[in-house]
Amino acid sequence: MDKLKKVLSGQDAEDRGGLSEVVETSSLSWGTRIKGFIACFAAGILCSLLGTLLLWVPRKGLVLFIVFYTFGNIASLGSTIFLMGPMKQLKRMFEPTRLIATIMMLLCLVLTLCSAFWWHNKGLALIFCILQSLAMTW
């Protein structure tokens, strides 16, 4: 745990900027941030798994899968906010090297929910679900 704290706080690296400043100025204690990260990440994984299980429910199974899978991705993405803070997370997401992937991921999140609820096109929603995963991996 101490090694993880040192690496994430920047004490183990040569560059003492960025993440170490956020860690030192955060109002949450290190233990609280780790607990928040684990809880949010676990909730994201649980939502994604629950969505996968609900895929086989008759009638609304695909819509439930899409909703739970999308909210699972949002929770998993939000879990890193506990480690580095919201502003640092947003700055890193919108760096020039990550900008296209971030826009694709956010656009696919919105389009997945739109296709499930308003357009009622399950095939399109499934395609956007796959694109979500690819954009988050990218």
Beta strands, then each sheet from edge to edge (+ up, - down):
end
